[in-house]
Amino acid sequence: MKGKTCLITGASAGIGLTTALGLAKLGATIIIASRDHQRGLKAREFIKEQTNNVKVEYLPVDLASFSSIHQMAENINSRYGKLDVLINNAGIFTSEKRLSEDGYELTFAVNHLAPFLLTNLLLESLFNARTARIINLVSCFHFLARIDINDLNFQRRNYNGLNAYNCSKLANVLFTYYLAGMLSKTSVTVNCSDPWGTNTGIVDRANFICRLLWNVQKPFLLTATKGARTSIYLATSDIVSGINGNYFRHCRQYNSSKASYDNEISLILWKECEKMTNISYNKTITSSQKLKDLAILNDIL
C-alpha cells in the first residue's frame, strides 16, 4: 500500500481505528476523519507509534453537517489530488429522534447522507488514482429493514432508533449497488463491508435499555480487530481488484437482503439523496472528465 492514500471516516476508535492501523502497517498514507478533535489527534499519534509510519493525518469533520463535509472534501481534493481508498466507516445509533444541522433525521444523515455526499465530492480524486476503491461499512441488521421511501425523515412514522439504524444500513447497500453500476466503466470500484457483530461504541448515544442489551451480548461479539479484517481485505487484496458492487463478510462474498436488490427503490433513493444533499453525480462526472480532457490537451500542446 506504499504510495496509496486512504481516507477512513470514524477512524478515531473501534473498527475505523483498527482499519487505519492495519493499512498504516502496510505503508499507506492515512487520513483519519473524525468529529472528536482530541480522539482524532490521539488516534493519529497512536497509529504513528504502533507502525512507525509518519504519513498519518487527522482531519476534523462533522458528518451531521453538510458544510463540514464539503470543507473536508475540498481540503482533500486540493492537498492530495488523488485518493486510492475511501472507507465510509463512521456510523451512529441513537434511541431518540434528533435532527442534523441540515434538518434531517440524525441517523439517516450521518449513516447515509454523509457517505453519499462525501463519496460524490471525492469522485474527482478517486478518478485521478490509477485504480481506486470505495468501501461502505454496512450491517447485517439491514436484513430487518424496509425503507419507506416517502418518509425517510420519520416525519409521519413513530420513531424507533433500531428501525432508523436498520433503514440507514439498507440505504448504504442500495447506494453501493447503484453507484457500482454507474462506475462500471471506470477504474473505481465500490463494495459493501459487513463487519458482522462487532464490539464497538456505537450504542454510546443509546438509552439505558439499549446499552444494557448491548452489554449482555458483548461476550459473543467480535473484537474490533476481527471486525476490521473485511475492510482491510477489500482495500488491499489483489483478489478483489476489479470486483464491483458486491457484499462482503468475513472476507468472502455473500448475498445481501432481498430488499437491497430492488433497482426501482435504489433509483428513487438516489434521486432523493441528490435533492437532500444538493449534489449531482452526472455534474461531478462531467466536471472530472473536462479536467482530464484538458490535461490530455495540455500534454499534447
N, C-alpha and C positions, 0 to 999 in steps of 0.2 A: 504493500500500500504506500510505499515511499513515492512522494511526488503527487499524491492524491489528497484532495481536500474534502473533508467530511463535516457536514453540519448535523448535529443531533439536538433536537429540542427536548427540554425537560431533562437535561443531562447533568443536573447538579446532585441527583440522588437516584436510587433504585436501578431499574433496568437501563435507563438512559446513561447513568454514570458508568455502569459496568460495560455497556456497549462502547462508550467513548474510551474507556480504559483498554478494552480489547483491541480497538482499532489503533490506538496510540502505540501499543506494543508492537504493532506491525509497521510502524513508521509513518502513519498517515498524519497530515496536518488536521488538527481537530478544532472545530468551532463549537463551543458549548453555548447553547442558548437557554437562558433561564430567567424567570421573573425575580427570584430572590438574589439580590446582589451579593450578600455575604456568602451564601451557599455556593453561588456560581464561582466566586473567587477562590473559595476553599477547595472546590472540586478541581479547578484548574491547577492549583498547586499540588493537590494530591496526585493527579494524573502525571504531572511532571516528575514528581518524586518517585512514583512507582515504576515509571517506564524510561526515565532518562530522555524523554522526548520533550524538547523545549518548544516544539511547534504546537502549542495548545493555547487557544484564546477563548476568552469569555465575552459574550455579547449579551447585554440585557435585552429582554423582550417581554412584554405583557401580552400573552396570547388572547386575552379578553379585550384587546384594543386593536382595532384595525390600523390606526395611525402608528402604533408602536411596531406592528408587523411590517408596515411599509418602510418605516425608518430603518429597521434592521436589514430588510431585503436590499434597500438602496445601498446600505453600508457594505454588504457582502458583494453586490454586483460591481461596485466601484473599486473596492480594495482587492478583490481576488480575481475577478474576470471570468473564472471558471469554477464549477463545482462538480465534483465527481460523484459524491454520495449525499443524498438528503434523506435523513431519517426523521420522519414525523412521529416522534416518540411520546411527546407530552400528552397528558390526559388528566381529567379530574372527575370526581364523583361528589355530588352534593345532595343532601337529603331534601333540602328546601329549595323552592324555586327562587332563583336570583337572576338578575339581568347583567349582561355585559355592558361595557362602556357604550357600545353602539345600540343597545336596546334589545338584544337578542337573549333568549334563554341561555344561561351561562354554560351549561354542559354542552349543548349543541354548538355554541360559539367557540369554545376552547377546543373541544374534541374534534369538531368537523370543519366549521367555517375557517378556523385559523389555519389548519394544514391545507385546506382548499386554496385560500388566498396566498399563503406563503409559497406553495408549490408553483402557482401561476406566476408570481412575481419573480421567482428564481429560474424560470424556464430558460431564459436567455443564457444565464451562466451554466446551466446544465447542458444546453446545446453546445456551448463552447468547449466542453470537455470532449475528449476523443470518444469515450463512451461514458454514460452516467447512469446511476441507479437511484430510483426513488423507492423508499421502503416506508410503508404506512403501518404503524402498530395498530392492530385490531384486537378483538377479544372473542373468545368462544361464546360470550354472552349475546353476541349478535344473533345467534340461533333462536333466541327467545323474543326477538324484536319484530314488530310490524310497523313500518313507518306510515304515519298519517301525513301524506304529502300536503294536505290542506291545513295542517295545524302543526307545523314544525316548531313553532314557538310556544306550544302548550297554552294557547290563549283560550281555547274552548274546553279542552280536556282537564280533568283533575290532575294535578301534578304528582308524579311519582318518581322519585330520584332514580330508582333502579331502571324503570322503564325509559327514562330520559337517557340514561347511560347506554342501555342496550340499543336504543334507536341511533344514538350518535355513532356507535361502533358498526352498526349495519350500514349507516351512511358512508363510513370510511371504506367499507368493502365495495359498495356500489360505485363510489368515487374512483377507487382503484381500477375497477374493471372498465369503467367508461373512459378514463384517462388512458388506459393501456391501448384501447382501440384508436384513440387519437394520436398516440405516439408510435403506432405500429410501423410507420415508415421512417422513423428517426433512429438516432443512436442512443436514445434514452429509454429505459425500461422502468416499469413500476410494478411492485408486488406487495402482497399483504404478509405481515409477520405476526403470527399469533403466539404470544409467549406462554399460553396456557395459564394455569392457575399459579401465579407468582406472588410472593410475599413482598408487597410494596406499601408505600404510604398513601395510596390513592384514597383511602377512606378517612383521611385526616379531617376532612370537612363534613363528614357524615355525622348523623345524630348518634346518641349513645347506643341505641339498639343495633344499628348497623355496625358500629365499631365492635360491639360485643359479639355479634355473629361472626364478624371477620376474625376476631381473636380466637374464637372456638375452632375455626378451621385452619388456623395458621400452621399447626404441625403437619398438615397434609399438603401445604403449598410448596412450590419450587422456590429455590433461592434466586436472588436477582441474577447471579452468575449463570445459572441454568436458563433463566428466562430470557437472557440476552443472547444466547447462542444462535438462535434463528436469525436475528437481525444482523449479527456479525457474519454469519454464513452468507446471507443474501448480499451483504456489502462487499464480500471478498472472494467468494468461491468462483472459480472458472466454470464450474459445472452449471451454474445458473446464468452464465453470460448469454445474453440474448433472450432469456426466458422472460416473458412479459405477460402481466395480467393473471397471476396465479396466487393461490392461497397456501402459505407455508406454516407448518407447525412441526417442532422437533426436527427442523432442517429437512423436512420432506413435504411434498405437495399433497394437499388434501382438498376435498370439496368443501365449499362453504355452504351456508344455508340456501334453501330453495329460493327464498325471497331475494337473496343477493344477486341472483341471475336474471332479475326482472329488468329487461332492457328499457321498457317504457318508463318505469319508475326512475331508473338511473338517469335517463334523459331529462325528465321533469325535474328531478332533484338538482341536476347540474345547472339547469336554467334558473331555478330558484336561487341557488347559491351564487350564481353570477349577479343576479339582481341584488341580493343581500350584501355582497362584497363590492359591488360596482366594478367588476373586472370581467374581461372577455378573453378567453383562450385564443380565439381567432386573431384578435388585435395583437396579442403577445407574439404569436407565431409570425404574423406579417411583419411586425417590427424587427424581430430577430432575423428573419430572412433578408430584410432590407440591409441590415448591418452586415450579414455575411456576403451579400452581393456587392456591397460597397468595398468590403475587404478584398474580395477577389479582383474587383476593378482596379483598386489601388496597386495590387500586386502586378497586374498586367501593365499598368502605366509605369 
